[in-house]
Each structure stands twice: as C-alpha cells, then as structure tokens.
Amino acid sequence: MTTTLLDEMLPRWQFDERHELSVPGGAGLLDAVEQVTWSEVPLFRGLLFVASLGRTRMPPDRPFLTDLTSGGFTVLGRDATEVVIGSVVRMARPAGAVELGDAPAEAADRFRAAVGPGHYKVAFNFRLSGATVRTETRVLTTDEDTRRKFTRYWLLIRLPSGLIRAEWLRAARRRAKRGSS
C-alpha cells in the first residue's frame, strides 16, 4: 500500500469524504486542480455568497485554491503527484483557524503537533494516480466534546462540501482537456 502525503499529515481521522475522476492521459491534471477559478466552481461561490448574506464576492478569475490558502488553510505538502492543504480550527472562543505559517514544512510540523482540546484538524488532498485524480478530506477532533460539536457541523457541511469537491474535479478535467488539445 502506498503512503501518501495525506497519510503523513493525518494518519488517523474520524470523518472523511472521497471523490475521484479519470481523465484520459491525465497530463496536467494536478496543475489544473490548482488553477481552477471561482467562476469554474459556481456552487461554492454561491454558497459563500449566501453564507455571507451577500457581502462576499470572489473575483471569478482568481484561483480557488489561492483564496483557500489565504483564508485559514495552508499548503502542508506538495510533490509531483499530490498536494495537501490543511487547517487546525479552534472551536472555542476565539474561534477560527490557528496560524500554521506559510512554509509548507513549518506548517506541516505545526499541523501534526496541534493536539490541544477544543480543536479539529482538517486536511484534504488532490492526488494524481495515472489518469485519475483523487481527493480525500479527513478530519480529526482533539477531544470528545469537540467531536460531538463537529459531528453536528459535519452533518450540515458534508453534502455541500462533497458537491464542491466533485465540481472542482470536473472543472480541473475541463482545464486539463483544454490544455492537452
């Protein structure tokens, strides 16, 4: 069994979601995942707009991943076949993402070391395997009370999150196909 960067970041978890998509040839697929823009993931743009009561509008031509990594998520690792993005989130006041740093190695060390109560760790990857790109999201809570609270949140967010991830993969496939033609 192949060990992935995601396995190294979050080897055990309580919640997960997986999706995959094949593209003939697979050329440029991982790059395409990182270049997908807001206009190519309208479901997420719409959900963000509704959740912010119309106050948040994302530039349609800016890469989706750029905003994720400037809004609480950090690149934890990257190689030729995989990119891993993650965050440590404090649920108690003051709630929000814990600063992990910008350098992937430093962020990965801080991510793995974070174990204080009242937090959850979320990591997701995009991994290329032949002509297939896979994405997996994993979440680990740091204590039982946080797990109970996160379970309620997961019940609300899992379906839209999965739909966004599937839409992101389809947008990457369209980009990769345009790039190889």
VMD Tcl script that draws the C-alpha trace (Angstrom):
set ca {
  {0.00 0.00 0.00}
  {1.33 3.42 -0.99}
  {1.76 6.00 1.74}
  {0.53 9.42 0.65}
  {1.40 12.88 1.92}
  {-2.11 12.96 3.40}
  {-1.30 9.78 5.34}
  {1.77 11.51 6.75}
  {-0.22 14.60 7.78}
  {-3.30 12.90 9.22}
  {-2.79 9.13 9.58}
  {-5.93 8.70 11.67}
  {-9.24 10.52 11.43}
  {-12.88 10.37 12.46}
  {-14.59 11.90 9.43}
  {-13.75 11.60 5.75}
  {-15.04 12.19 2.25}
  {-13.55 10.87 -1.01}
  {-14.01 11.61 -4.70}
  {-12.15 10.71 -7.88}
  {-12.28 11.44 -11.57}
  {-10.43 10.00 -14.55}
  {-9.05 11.92 -17.49}
  {-7.55 10.14 -20.49}
  {-3.81 10.70 -20.31}
  {-4.01 12.63 -17.04}
  {-1.50 15.18 -18.34}
  {-1.61 18.45 -16.44}
  {-4.43 17.31 -14.18}
  {-2.81 18.20 -10.86}
  {-1.78 21.62 -12.19}
  {-5.32 22.10 -13.43}
  {-6.69 21.35 -9.93}
  {-4.56 24.18 -8.54}
  {-5.58 26.61 -11.31}
  {-9.38 26.17 -11.09}
  {-11.00 29.58 -10.60}
  {-14.09 30.72 -8.72}
  {-16.05 31.00 -11.96}
  {-15.44 27.28 -12.53}
  {-16.85 26.30 -9.10}
  {-20.13 28.24 -9.04}
  {-21.66 26.07 -6.31}
  {-19.04 27.16 -3.78}
  {-19.20 30.77 -4.93}
  {-22.98 30.66 -4.46}
  {-22.80 29.02 -1.03}
  {-20.20 31.57 0.12}
  {-22.38 34.42 -1.15}
  {-25.45 33.08 0.70}
  {-23.49 32.33 3.91}
  {-22.07 35.86 3.95}
  {-25.53 37.36 3.32}
  {-24.34 38.79 0.02}
  {-21.30 40.60 1.46}
  {-18.67 38.31 -0.05}
  {-17.96 38.25 -3.76}
  {-14.93 36.39 -5.03}
  {-13.13 37.53 -8.20}
  {-14.23 34.98 -10.81}
  {-10.82 34.67 -12.45}
  {-8.75 34.14 -9.27}
  {-7.73 30.55 -8.46}
  {-9.99 28.98 -5.86}
  {-7.01 27.45 -4.04}
  {-5.32 30.86 -3.69}
  {-8.20 32.12 -1.58}
  {-8.40 28.95 0.47}
  {-4.73 29.23 1.38}
  {-5.07 32.89 2.33}
  {-8.19 32.30 4.40}
  {-7.18 29.79 7.06}
  {-5.94 26.85 5.03}
  {-2.25 26.19 4.37}
  {-0.37 24.02 1.91}
  {1.08 21.28 4.13}
  {2.91 19.35 1.43}
  {3.37 19.04 -2.29}
  {5.18 16.71 -4.62}
  {4.83 15.71 -8.28}
  {1.63 13.72 -7.69}
  {-0.04 15.23 -4.63}
  {-0.86 18.48 -2.89}
  {-2.17 18.54 0.70}
  {-3.97 21.50 2.21}
  {-4.98 21.73 5.85}
  {-6.06 23.78 8.80}
  {-6.31 23.50 12.56}
  {-9.51 25.15 13.77}
  {-10.27 26.27 17.30}
  {-13.98 25.80 18.09}
  {-13.96 27.67 21.42}
  {-13.82 31.46 21.58}
  {-11.95 33.00 19.94}
  {-12.95 30.52 17.26}
  {-11.08 30.23 13.99}
  {-8.06 28.89 12.20}
  {-4.79 28.55 14.08}
  {-1.82 30.19 12.34}
  {0.40 27.45 10.92}
  {2.83 29.58 8.90}
  {3.42 29.93 5.18}
  {6.29 27.49 4.62}
  {4.85 24.01 3.97}
  {7.43 22.18 6.14}
  {6.84 24.51 9.11}
  {3.06 24.40 8.62}
  {3.11 20.59 8.42}
  {5.09 20.34 11.68}
  {2.68 22.69 13.46}
  {-0.31 20.85 11.99}
  {0.92 17.47 13.23}
  {1.84 18.87 16.67}
  {-1.53 20.56 17.34}
  {-3.37 18.45 19.89}
  {-4.95 20.87 22.37}
  {-8.58 20.32 23.36}
  {-11.27 22.28 21.57}
  {-9.72 21.95 18.09}
  {-10.17 19.95 14.96}
  {-7.71 19.26 12.20}
  {-8.90 19.15 8.62}
  {-6.69 18.09 5.74}
  {-7.53 17.34 2.14}
  {-5.50 16.33 -0.83}
  {-5.58 16.06 -4.56}
  {-3.51 13.11 -5.72}
  {-2.77 12.02 -9.25}
  {-2.55 8.30 -9.91}
  {-2.16 7.53 -13.61}
  {-5.10 9.18 -15.34}
  {-7.12 9.53 -12.14}
  {-7.14 12.40 -9.69}
  {-8.41 11.59 -6.22}
  {-9.36 13.94 -3.45}
  {-9.91 12.97 0.14}
  {-10.88 15.11 3.10}
  {-10.05 13.92 6.62}
  {-10.99 15.46 9.95}
  {-9.70 14.63 13.42}
  {-11.08 16.24 16.55}
  {-8.84 16.61 19.59}
  {-11.35 15.68 22.31}
  {-14.79 14.13 22.82}
  {-16.68 17.41 23.31}
  {-15.24 18.81 20.07}
  {-16.09 15.56 18.28}
  {-19.74 15.88 19.34}
  {-19.89 19.51 18.19}
  {-18.09 18.76 14.95}
  {-20.44 15.83 14.21}
  {-23.36 18.27 14.03}
  {-21.36 20.57 11.74}
  {-20.30 17.62 9.55}
  {-23.92 16.59 9.07}
  {-24.60 20.07 7.63}
  {-21.44 20.54 5.58}
  {-20.66 17.06 4.24}
  {-23.07 17.08 1.29}
  {-22.26 20.60 0.03}
  {-18.55 20.00 0.62}
  {-18.69 16.80 -1.41}
  {-20.59 18.52 -4.21}
  {-17.99 21.31 -4.28}
  {-15.14 18.79 -4.43}
  {-16.82 16.92 -7.30}
  {-17.41 20.22 -9.14}
  {-13.76 21.17 -8.54}
  {-12.61 17.88 -10.08}
  {-14.86 18.34 -13.13}
  {-13.51 21.87 -13.63}
  {-9.94 20.51 -13.41}
  {-10.78 17.85 -16.01}
  {-12.14 20.53 -18.37}
  {-8.98 22.60 -17.85}
  {-6.69 19.61 -18.38}
  {-8.50 18.64 -21.59}
  {-8.20 22.22 -22.93}
  {-4.51 22.23 -22.07}
  {-3.81 18.95 -23.89}
  {-5.70 19.83 -27.08}
}
mol new
graphics top color blue
foreach p $ca { graphics top sphere $p radius 0.5 }
foreach p [lrange $ca 0 end-1] q [lrange $ca 1 end] { graphics top cylinder $p $q radius 0.2 }
display resetview
